[in-house]
Amino acid sequence: MTRDRLFSPPKYGTNTIYRKRMGAFLDENIAKKRRWVYVEAPSGFGKTVSISRWISPLRNKLAWINLSSDDDVPERFVRKLVKAMAFAQKSNRKLAKAADSTGPPREVLYRSVSSLLDNDKNYVVVVDDFQHISDGETLSILSDLAESPSPGLILCILSRKGPPKELSPSILNGTMALMTEEYLVMDEEEISSMMTKHHMSLRRSEEVISETRGWPVAVNAYLMGDEGDWSLLDGYLDSRVWDRWPEEVREFMVRAAPCPRLDEDICRSLNGSRDCEALLKRLRSSDAFLENSEDGGYGIFPPFREYLLRRINSQLSRDRIDEIYRSLGRIFFDEGDYLVAADLYVRCLCLSGLSDCCTAMTKYRKDISVHSRFRFFKERVLGRIRFTGDEGLPLLAQSAFMYYLDGNAERFTELMDMLYRRAKRCGDGPFVSFLTLLKVLDFRIPLKSYIERVIDGKETPTSPICFGESPSPGTFSANMPLIHRSLRERSDLALSMDELYRTMEKDRAPLTDFLVRDHLILRECQIAGILYEQNHLEEAYRHAVEAQTAAMKRDCRRDVRFCSDMILIHILKAMGRSDETSLTALEMERQIHRDGATDLVPNLRAWRFRQRIVSGDGTAAEEWLTSYGENPMSSPDLYGIYRHFTTERALVASGKAALAELFGEKLLRMSRDFNRPMDELESYILLSTAYWSTDDRKRSFEYIEKALTLAEPYGYMRMFLDEALSIKPMMVSFLRRTKSDGRRISDFASEVALAVTGTSYENVVPCFEETSLSERQMRILTLLKGNGSYRDIAEDLGIAHSTAKYHVTKLYRFLGVSNGTEALRKARSMGII
């Protein structure tokens, strides 16, 4: 090999891109006088190619050394380094002479360094494969030299191992910069540049990032190979990593590959070694692709972990692989990491172990959020396991709950029927008690009759039950922030406030016996939510404050507190108390982060965007769809229903009517499948606005009439008011086309129009011909004529004070007035009294 080729940098291909993050890091540190740089990363991170690309503009002011194990002696290493410096400064005769001199290595190196030219030019020497150097004297010489580096030389050390302890002081005092693999991992911009060079659609960039984690060698293999073909990457790792490992490391990594994290206890369980910390450090320095985890342990770099799993699957028998997964599942189960254990049990289809994890997730680890469980089950269990009914009861129950959240009504009812059959065979016991609680989600059972059976003792949800101590009903409503819409909306109780209050009071003690303290909070939330929908804001606010007070006094579940917070900010916003709304939402966000409940953030964010969209903020819709909105082409899940409705609003507001209609029909279908009238109502209203925007008046009027028909028995007005800006023109047109025929829906439509448009009914519909008041409304007018108060009306009619207020307000709206004096004047002018 000629002298020029001996010190020339390696060539890089035409598809190689300039690594901006890495280059910026090096340039910034050199500007700060850190002229020595230690680059540490395992194989495949592109150290050599990236640095070669970075120094290429220097052309003849650089030198590149490739080390081997033969260079791990001071004399050989120093001679190679000095000759490289002389090669970089070709015109420096003094340095060339020093490079040919003999003597002790330290003396030769110091003499050579002192001969370096000191000018404003940058001369770079790259020392590649430094992991071969472990000689103490060599490292000591470099350490001394690093303490006072020459300004005429930039030294770049590339290694698969971390810096030796001899160089640590230089890194700590700032004379040497340390660059780890985080700067060599490709970011989205760099991956997009690579895809452009390979003539690939940039729409697949997220897919590439997900599959490769930005690991350069994996990115190249993914772009160059066929989809799903990792043979290029595996061949590289076989020769550059696996074949170079000692047998001890290979054997351990086979057993550890399925582990998402490693620590001393796990290593001890895997190999029985007492000095596991030393083993981990040895693995870390053996190019084993271990990265530090947040809990102080280690994790195998995910794409490399997938490589190990592919190797295991191709070389071991299925029985041996399953045995590895089962043994690891037991280790993580004993450590209390039930989600990881469940994942391992799923991989080997050990359903008994998975069932044990389902029990433990709630019994011992209530801090495992519904979000975490749902994400795991959706990715790893649902659709992958075909249940027969003979599986462990906790597994069946958890899976039924997850199918409910996933919006799959057919599979949910199928598993519930399996559970009912098992309950008959089991007789009484903990499982039957748990099933009684789970049954509250079965939309085929009227909730009113379900509660009556519980109160009468025909259903016995006793404590403790299958999943541990008394569970919170918040478990079933987590992330469905309007609690009255997740558990109480299909109840006939909402048709009569008198009946609701009486039933709630009667049920309070028996329900609290097995739903414990959180039930008292949710009880107030449910009433507040129904009153809010009926637009009785003052009364709704009072109950919402009661829920807040109870939540602050009790150590309730975070999702229960979130439900109460969401009810309150809806009410405050509707009351026009904007400052209080903003402060409450801000405190909610702070509490979420204090609790570490970041899975609740998306719903709070969805509420904020919803408020901006319905108020006419033109940028909010596009911002939501770009950053947070769900794909309208995919099937929506019930778990994200609140966010889905924000997406539907954004699609309408941004002019994507066709997608809004498609997505809205999916939401409507799911609402019907799960018998959720209020979600059905919201779907009707939003679909009517979507069809209105495409001038499909027939479909628009069809859906708004269905919405009015559904809302009228409950007196639900608020949902129309919240969408006033978008439905106002449609409501005016709808009422002008609809004759008053004495139907209750016609009267309710006029109330909605009055509230939405802010005009009188006569101004909206000139064809108003007759008015028909109910017997109760006529009695209220008579009492008002005699200066009767709300209390007088309540006593006369035998109803609650709040119910009396509701009926009076409803009468005012019907007449298009705002107080009793105007109501009497209007009634006289119409000949009613």
VEXKEVEX-496409 format. One record per residue (C-alpha): x negated, y negated, z. Coordinates in steps of 0.1 Angstrom, whole numbers, padded with zeros to 4 digits, always signed. Layout:
BEGIN
XYZ;...
% end
This chain:
BEGIN
+0000+0000+0000;-0014-0034-0009;-0019-0061+0017;+0009-0082+0003;+0034-0054+0004;+0022-0044+0039;+0034-0077+0054;+0063-0086+0030;+0099-0087+0043;+0122-0059+0031;+0144-0067+0001;+0181-0073+0005;+0208-0066-0020;+0229-0090-0041;+0260-0084-0019;+0242-0094+0012;+0257-0126+0027;+0240-0152+0049;+0250-0146+0085;+0261-0181+0097;+0265-0173+0134;+0232-0156+0136;+0214-0183+0116;+0230-0211+0137;+0218-0193+0169;+0182-0190+0157;+0181-0226+0143;+0195-0240+0175;+0170-0222+0197;+0140-0231+0176;+0152-0268+0177;+0151-0264+0215;+0114-0252+0213;+0123-0216+0220;+0100-0203+0192;+0100-0167+0204;+0132-0147+0198;+0140-0112+0209;+0168-0096+0188;+0184-0065+0205;+0210-0043+0188;+0215-0006+0180;+0212+0008+0145;+0236-0004+0119;+0239-0040+0132;+0219-0053+0103;+0190-0068+0123;+0165-0062+0095;+0187-0074+0066;+0201-0104+0085;+0167-0117+0096;+0152-0110+0062;+0180-0131+0046;+0174-0159+0072;+0137-0163+0066;+0139-0160+0028;+0137-0198+0022;+0102-0198+0038;+0088-0177+0010;+0050-0176+0015;+0050-0188+0051;+0060-0156+0067;+0049-0120+0075;+0068-0088+0084;+0055-0060+0105;+0071-0025+0107;+0060-0007+0138;+0059+0030+0145;+0049+0051+0175;+0013+0051+0163;+0012+0014+0171;+0018+0019+0208;-0018+0012+0217;-0032-0023+0224;-0060-0024+0198;-0038-0012+0169;-0008-0034+0179;-0029-0066+0183;-0048-0060+0151;-0016-0056+0132;-0001-0088+0147;-0032-0109+0141;-0034-0098+0104;+0003-0107+0101;-0003-0142+0114;-0032-0146+0090;-0010-0134+0062;+0016-0161+0071;-0010-0188+0071;-0029-0178+0040;-0049-0210+0038;-0061-0208+0074;-0097-0195+0069;-0105-0197+0106;-0076-0175+0114;-0086-0150+0087;-0120-0148+0102;-0106-0142+0137;-0084-0114+0123;-0115-0095+0111;-0134-0099+0144;-0137-0072+0171;-0135-0073+0208;-0110-0067+0236;-0073-0069+0223;-0064-0097+0247;-0094-0118+0237;-0089-0112+0200;-0052-0122+0202;-0059-0154+0222;-0087-0164+0199;-0064-0159+0169;-0035-0178+0184;-0058-0208+0192;-0068-0208+0155;-0032-0213+0143;-0024-0245+0123;-0005-0270+0144;+0017-0289+0120;+0054-0295+0112;+0057-0264+0091;+0073-0232+0104;+0053-0200+0101;+0073-0169+0110;+0061-0134+0120;+0088-0107+0124;+0079-0077+0145;+0104-0049+0135;+0111-0016+0154;+0096-0030+0186;+0114-0001+0205;+0083+0020+0198;+0061-0002+0220;+0060+0008+0257;+0023+0005+0265;+0019-0015+0297;-0012-0034+0286;+0003-0044+0253;+0034-0057+0269;+0013-0076+0295;-0007-0093+0267;+0026-0104+0250;+0041-0115+0283;+0011-0138+0290;+0012-0152+0255;+0050-0158+0256;+0046-0181+0287;+0028-0207+0265;+0038-0199+0228;+0019-0217+0201;+0040-0244+0184;+0026-0233+0150;+0043-0199+0151;+0078-0185+0153;+0077-0149+0166;+0109-0128+0160;+0110-0094+0177;+0136-0068+0165;+0144-0038+0187;+0170-0012+0193;+0163-0015+0231;+0167-0043+0255;+0137-0065+0263;+0111-0048+0285;+0107-0061+0320;+0074-0078+0311;+0092-0102+0288;+0121-0109+0311;+0104-0139+0328;+0100-0156+0294;+0137-0151+0287;+0148-0164+0321;+0126-0195+0319;+0138-0204+0284;+0106-0200+0263;+0121-0169+0246;+0157-0166+0233;+0176-0134+0235;+0201-0125+0207;+0223-0094+0213;+0246-0075+0190;+0275-0100+0196;+0258-0124+0172;+0253-0097+0146;+0289-0085+0146;+0306-0099+0116;+0334-0124+0122;+0365-0128+0100;+0349-0153+0077;+0318-0131+0071;+0340-0101+0064;+0361-0121+0040;+0330-0131+0021;+0319-0095+0019;+0354-0085+0006;+0352-0112-0020;+0319-0098-0032;+0335-0064-0035;+0366-0078-0053;+0390-0067-0025;+0422-0085-0014;+0417-0107+0016;+0450-0095+0030;+0432-0064+0042;+0407-0083+0063;+0426-0076+0095;+0426-0039+0086;+0388-0040+0080;+0382-0057+0113;+0404-0033+0132;+0387-0002+0117;+0351-0015+0120;+0351-0040+0148;+0328-0061+0126;+0299-0035+0128;+0279-0044+0097;+0270-0008+0087;+0307+0002+0092;+0319-0028+0072;+0296-0018+0043;+0307+0018+0044;+0344+0008+0045;+0340-0015+0015;+0319+0009-0005;+0337+0041+0002;+0372+0054-0004;+0399+0045+0021;+0396+0067+0051;+0363+0081+0039;+0335+0075+0065;+0309+0099+0049;+0286+0070+0041;+0286+0058+0077;+0284+0092+0091;+0254+0102+0069;+0236+0070+0080;+0242+0077+0117;+0233+0113+0114;+0198+0105+0102;+0192+0072+0120;+0207+0080+0154;+0219+0116+0160;+0189+0134+0147;+0166+0112+0167;+0183+0118+0201;+0169+0143+0225;+0191+0174+0232;+0201+0161+0267;+0215+0129+0252;+0234+0148+0224;+0250+0172+0249;+0261+0144+0272;+0275+0122+0244;+0296+0151+0231;+0314+0154+0265;+0316+0116+0270;+0327+0107+0235;+0365+0107+0243;+0359+0084+0273;+0368+0048+0267;+0346+0038+0296;+0317+0053+0316;+0306+0048+0352;+0286+0067+0378;+0316+0087+0390;+0326+0098+0355;+0291+0107+0346;+0287+0127+0378;+0319+0146+0369;+0307+0152+0334;+0272+0166+0342;+0269+0170+0379;+0238+0147+0380;+0232+0128+0412;+0212+0100+0396;+0239+0089+0371;+0229+0052+0371;+0195+0062+0358;+0212+0084+0331;+0233+0055+0320;+0203+0032+0318;+0184+0058+0298;+0214+0062+0274;+0216+0024+0271;+0179+0023+0261;+0183+0053+0237;+0203+0036+0211;+0234+0053+0225;+0257+0023+0215;+0268+0016+0251;+0282-0018+0258;+0288-0034+0292;+0324-0034+0303;+0342-0060+0324;+0344-0037+0355;+0306-0034+0356;+0304+0000+0339;+0298+0009+0303;+0318+0017+0272;+0309+0034+0240;+0311+0010+0211;+0345+0019+0196;+0335+0026+0159;+0306+0047+0171;+0329+0065+0195;+0350+0074+0165;+0319+0087+0147;+0312+0110+0177;+0348+0122+0177;+0347+0129+0139;+0315+0149+0146;+0331+0168+0174;+0362+0176+0154;+0341+0190+0125;+0317+0211+0146;+0337+0224+0176;+0367+0247+0177;+0402+0234+0185;+0402+0253+0218;+0369+0238+0229;+0380+0203+0219;+0412+0206+0239;+0393+0219+0269;+0371+0187+0268;+0402+0165+0266;+0419+0183+0295;+0389+0181+0317;+0385+0144+0310;+0422+0139+0316;+0419+0154+0351;+0388+0132+0358;+0406+0099+0349;+0438+0111+0366;+0419+0116+0398;+0404+0081+0394;+0439+0066+0391;+0435+0055+0355;+0468+0070+0343;+0470+0054+0309;+0436+0067+0299;+0444+0101+0314;+0477+0101+0295;+0459+0093+0262;+0435+0122+0267;+0464+0146+0275;+0482+0134+0244;+0452+0142+0222;+0453+0178+0234;+0491+0180+0237;+0489+0188+0274;+0525+0178+0281;+0523+0189+0318;+0494+0166+0324;+0512+0138+0305;+0542+0143+0326;+0521+0140+0358;+0508+0107+0344;+0544+0095+0338;+0552+0101+0374;+0521+0085+0387;+0524+0054+0366;+0553+0042+0386;+0549+0061+0419;+0513+0050+0426;+0506+0022+0402;+0534-0002+0400;+0509-0028+0387;+0509-0009+0354;+0532-0032+0334;+0561-0021+0312;+0542-0038+0284;+0512-0015+0289;+0533+0016+0290;+0554+0006+0260;+0523-0002+0239;+0508+0032+0249;+0539+0052+0242;+0546+0035+0209;+0511+0041+0196;+0504+0075+0211;+0536+0094+0220;+0568+0082+0202;+0572+0101+0170;+0541+0122+0177;+0557+0146+0201;+0589+0165+0191;+0608+0171+0224;+0628+0202+0230;+0642+0195+0264;+0619+0219+0282;+0591+0193+0288;+0584+0178+0322;+0613+0157+0335;+0592+0125+0341;+0579+0127+0306;+0614+0130+0291;+0626+0101+0313;+0597+0078+0304;+0601+0087+0267;+0638+0080+0268;+0631+0046+0283;+0605+0038+0257;+0628+0048+0228;+0653+0024+0244;+0627-0004+0243;+0616+0006+0208;+0651+0000+0195;+0657+0036+0185;+0692+0043+0197;+0694+0078+0181;+0663+0091+0198;+0672+0074+0231;+0706+0091+0232;+0691+0124+0221;+0667+0124+0250;+0693+0112+0275;+0715+0142+0265;+0686+0165+0271;+0682+0149+0306;+0719+0153+0313;+0717+0190+0305;+0686+0195+0327;+0704+0176+0355;+0732+0202+0354;+0707+0230+0357;+0687+0212+0384;+0716+0205+0407;+0709+0177+0432;+0675+0163+0441;+0650+0136+0432;+0654+0140+0395;+0692+0136+0395;+0688+0105+0416;+0664+0090+0391;+0686+0099+0362;+0715+0080+0379;+0693+0049+0378;+0682+0055+0342;+0718+0060+0332;+0724+0023+0335;+0708+0019+0301;+0731+0044+0284;+0752+0020+0264;+0778+0048+0258;+0789+0045+0294;+0809+0014+0305;+0789-0004+0331;+0820-0012+0352;+0829+0025+0355;+0792+0034+0362;+0791+0009+0391;+0824+0022+0405;+0810+0058+0405;+0779+0046+0423;+0800+0028+0449;+0824+0057+0453;+0795+0081+0459;+0801+0101+0427;+0766+0090+0416;+0739+0092+0442;+0708+0072+0434;+0691+0078+0467;+0655+0070+0478;+0628+0081+0475;+0634+0093+0439;+0615+0110+0412;+0592+0081+0404;+0584+0071+0440;+0600+0046+0463;+0631+0026+0452;+0623+0011+0418;+0632-0024+0409;+0658-0028+0383;+0633-0053+0369;+0616-0022+0355;+0645-0019+0330;+0646-0056+0321;+0610-0066+0320;+0603-0090+0291;+0640-0092+0283;+0641-0126+0301;+0678-0132+0302;+0688-0105+0327;+0725-0109+0321;+0719-0099+0285;+0700-0067+0293;+0721-0051+0320;+0754-0069+0324;+0765-0082+0290;+0786-0052+0281;+0804-0053+0314;+0841-0061+0315;+0833-0081+0346;+0821-0110+0325;+0857-0114+0311;+0869-0127+0345;+0849-0148+0368;+0872-0139+0397;+0867-0102+0391;+0830-0107+0387;+0826-0125+0421;+0848-0100+0439;+0829-0070+0424;+0795-0085+0430;+0804-0091+0467;+0818-0056+0471;+0788-0040+0454;+0762-0061+0472;+0755-0038+0502;+0756-0004+0484;+0735-0015+0455;+0710-0031+0478;+0706+0002+0496;+0688+0017+0466;+0678-0013+0445;+0664-0031+0476;+0654-0067+0477;+0650-0074+0440;+0686-0067+0434;+0696-0098+0454;+0675-0120+0430;+0689-0103+0399;+0724-0106+0412;+0721-0144+0413;+0704-0143+0379;+0732-0124+0364;+0759-0147+0376;+0738-0178+0366;+0734-0164+0331;+0771-0158+0325;+0780-0192+0339;+0753-0207+0316;+0768-0190+0285;+0802-0204+0295;+0786-0238+0298;+0794-0242+0335;+0759-0257+0340;+0763-0271+0376;+0775-0238+0389;+0749-0219+0369;+0722-0241+0383;+0733-0234+0419;+0730-0197+0414;+0697-0200+0395;+0683-0220+0425;+0695-0192+0448;+0676-0167+0427;+0645-0189+0428;+0648-0193+0466;+0652-0156+0471;+0622-0149+0448;+0600-0172+0468;+0610-0156+0501;+0604-0121+0489;+0575-0103+0473;+0594-0094+0442;+0581-0079+0410;+0566-0104+0386;+0590-0095+0358;+0620-0101+0382;+0606-0136+0391;+0601-0142+0354;+0637-0134+0346;+0649-0159+0373;+0624-0186+0359;+0637-0181+0324;+0673-0185+0334;+0665-0217+0353;+0646-0234+0325;+0674-0226+0300;+0699-0242+0324;+0677-0273+0331;+0672-0278+0294;+0709-0276+0287;+0715-0302+0315;+0691-0326+0299;+0667-0325+0327;+0636-0324+0304;+0610-0334+0330;+0621-0307+0354;+0622-0282+0325;+0586-0289+0315;+0573-0288+0351;+0591-0255+0357;+0578-0240+0325;+0542-0251+0334;+0545-0236+0368;+0558-0204+0353;+0527-0202+0331;+0504-0208+0360;+0521-0181+0380;+0518-0157+0351;+0481-0162+0349;+0477-0160+0387;+0495-0127+0386;+0475-0115+0356;+0508-0109+0339;+0497-0121+0305;+0522-0097+0288;+0549-0122+0298;+0533-0151+0280;+0548-0143+0245;+0584-0148+0258;+0576-0181+0274;+0558-0192+0242;+0589-0180+0222;+0611-0202+0244;+0590-0233+0237;+0590-0227+0200;+0627-0221+0200;+0633-0255+0217;+0612-0272+0191;+0629-0254+0162;+0665-0261+0173;+0656-0297+0179;+0645-0301+0143;+0607-0300+0146;+0597-0293+0111;+0562-0279+0119;+0573-0255+0146;+0589-0229+0123;+0558-0225+0101;+0535-0225+0131;+0555-0197+0147;+0557-0176+0116;+0520-0180+0109;+0507-0174+0144;+0532-0154+0164;+0562-0142+0143;+0570-0106+0138;+0570-0091+0103;+0606-0094+0090;+0600-0064+0068;+0594-0041+0097;+0619-0026+0121;+0624-0048+0152;+0622-0033+0187;+0645-0041+0215;+0615-0049+0238;+0608-0080+0217;+0644-0091+0211;+0639-0126+0225;+0609-0132+0203;+0627-0117+0173;+0655-0143+0175;+0629-0170+0175;+0614-0155+0143;+0649-0155+0128;+0654-0192+0136;+0620-0200+0122;+0627-0181+0089;+0659-0201+0085;+0643-0234+0094;+0614-0229+0070;+0636-0222+0041;+0629-0184+0039;+0666-0176+0037;+0663-0142+0020;+0639-0130+0046;+0661-0145+0073;+0691-0126+0060;+0672-0093+0058;+0657-0097+0093;+0690-0110+0107;+0709-0079+0094;+0684-0057+0111;+0688-0075+0145;+0726-0073+0141;+0724-0036+0134;+0703-0030+0165;+0726-0051+0186;+0755-0030+0175;+0736+0003+0180;+0729-0006+0216;+0763-0022+0223;+0748-0056+0232;+0776-0081+0224;+0756-0112+0232;+0727-0102+0209;+0754-0094+0184;+0768-0129+0189;+0734-0145+0184;+0729-0125+0153;+0762-0136+0138;+0755-0173+0145;+0720-0172+0130;+0731-0151+0100;+0759-0177+0094;+0732-0204+0092;+0710-0183+0069;+0739-0176+0044;+0750-0213+0047;+0715-0224+0036;+0718-0203+0004;+0753-0217-0003;+0769-0183+0003;+0799-0199+0020;+0820-0167+0021;+0794-0148+0041;+0786-0178+0063;+0823-0183+0072;+0827-0145+0077;+0799-0144+0103;+0808-0176+0121;+0844-0162+0125;+0830-0130+0139;+0809-0150+0163;+0839-0170+0175;+0860-0138+0178;+0834-0122+0199;+0827-0152+0221;+0862-0163+0228;+0873-0137+0254;+0842-0145+0275;+0844-0183+0270;+0808-0182+0258;+0802-0217+0244;+0765-0223+0251;+0751-0203+0222;+0769-0225+0197;+0758-0257+0215;+0722-0246+0215;+0724-0243+0177;+0744-0275+0172;+0720-0291+0148;+0721-0263+0123;+0758-0252+0126;+0774-0286+0128;+0781-0290+0090;+0792-0254+0088;+0816-0258+0117;+0832-0289+0102;+0837-0271+0069;+0849-0240+0085;+0876-0257+0105;+0888-0278+0075;+0893-0245+0056;+0910-0227+0085;+0946-0236+0093;+0956-0237+0130;+0978-0206+0133;+0982-0205+0171;+0956-0177+0174;+0933-0179+0204;+0903-0179+0181;+0917-0211+0164;+0919-0228+0197;+0884-0217+0207;+0871-0228+0173;+0884-0262+0179;+0866-0263+0213;+0834-0253+0197;+0838-0278+0170;+0845-0306+0195;+0814-0297+0215;+0791-0292+0185;+0802-0322+0165;+0810-0346+0193;+0842-0357+0176;+0879-0351+0184;+0897-0321+0169;+0920-0344+0150;+0891-0360+0132;+0877-0326+0122;+0910-0310+0112;+0937-0335+0101;+0962-0306+0096;+0966-0301+0134;+1003-0293+0138;+1011-0280+0172;+0996-0275+0206;+1004-0245+0228;+0992-0246+0264;+0992-0215+0286;+1014-0213+0317;+0983-0218+0338;+0972-0249+0318;+1007-0264+0322;+1005-0258+0360;+0971-0275+0361;+0985-0305+0343;+1013-0307+0368;+0989-0306+0397;+0967-0332+0381;+0997-0355+0376;+1001-0352+0414;+0964-0362+0420;+0955-0326+0429;+0919-0318+0435;+0899-0287+0425;+0906-0273+0460;+0943-0279+0456;+0943-0262+0422;+0924-0233+0435;+0948-0228+0465;+0979-0232+0443;+0967-0207+0417;+0950-0183+0442;+0916-0185+0426;+0881-0194+0436;+0870-0231+0437;+0845-0225+0409;+0871-0207+0387;+0895-0236+0392;+0868-0260+0380;+0862-0238+0350;+0899-0238+0339;+0902-0276+0344;+0870-0281+0322;+0884-0257+0296;+0917-0277+0295;+0897-0309+0291;+0879-0295+0261;+0910-0282+0246;+0926-0316+0247;+0894-0334+0236;+0891-0355+0268;+0866-0359+0296;+0887-0365+0328;+0921-0361+0343;+0934-0395+0335;+0926-0390+0298;+0941-0355+0299;+0974-0369+0312;+0975-0397+0287;+0968-0372+0258;+0994-0348+0271;+1020-0375+0272;+1012-0387+0237;+1016-0352+0224;+1049-0347+0241;+1036-0319+0264;+1046-0337+0296;
% end
